[in-house]
Amino acid sequence: MAPRRPQRRAIRTAVDPALPTPDQSTETTPVSSAFPSAYPSEAENESDAEEGILSAPMTPPATGAVVPQTPPKKRRIPEKPFRFLDLPSELRVEIYALHFEGIDQVVDLDSDNYKRVHKKLAIFRTCRTIYHEASHVFYSTHTFRIFPTQPGRFFKTKKPLLARLNTNQRRSITSLELRLGPGWNRPPRGWVVNAALGLSECVNVRQLTVFVECDPSDSVFKGFRKADGFYETFSRNLLDDVLAEMPFLDRVHFDAWSSVKKTGAMMTGLLEVARARGRKICWGPERGWSEDEEEDEGGQRDQHEQTMAQLQAAMAFLGTT
């Protein structure tokens, strides 16, 4: 005998049986109602109004109504770059001079040149015209030291500053300085006047300053000198070689520290060389010498302490080299 199937119980809705059951509509839903309406509902309008969103009207404005128009965008006109070379040459020269401010008046071989000088010279790479103008301003407004005096590797170099410049740069130089005193007991081998130095190409030099830092003939140097008259002779020969390479130079400016005597062996020999070469002698502002000045030997003796200080500085310099 087959088992009896359990009778299915009618599924009761969760609706309260006391409420009437809705009748199913016999009318079919139109196809158009299956798509969303293109008009916003009242709930959407209220929501947009609360959020501050104003929707554009779907119907055209009435006749005579003013329609707000969006202002046209201004066309951007490209700015033309400033043409530096359009300035007068006088103004360009002034700008070059301002650009080179911060560089020492006397330029020497120094390890700090990369920070103070090299970055300023980057203007030479702009173009050919600016290179010629700016380089002429730089080399004609600064004094260049013939032989390096800064302690370190440059002091003993065989290639001084002038030898590192090209012909055009040397021709722009108007002022040179020969400093005597460093290495008075053993001058560097690089202090030699030759063709590689390029003095003969410095045709526009109008001022040569010979600055004497110390006079080894003074008695305070006794016992430290390599030989009597050694550095004085070396200095005279060096100045004579410099003047021989520069026949176009008509005058020499002499200056010194306060401990140097005009009547000492050092200055006497240098003045004789300048006069023998037919050069006019001028005096620098540091020492304050004049043509008619007579040395006061008594006053010079009072400067013994200053001389000793200069000697100590020379000894410290000699120790670093």
Disulfide bonds with the S-S distance in Angstrom:
none
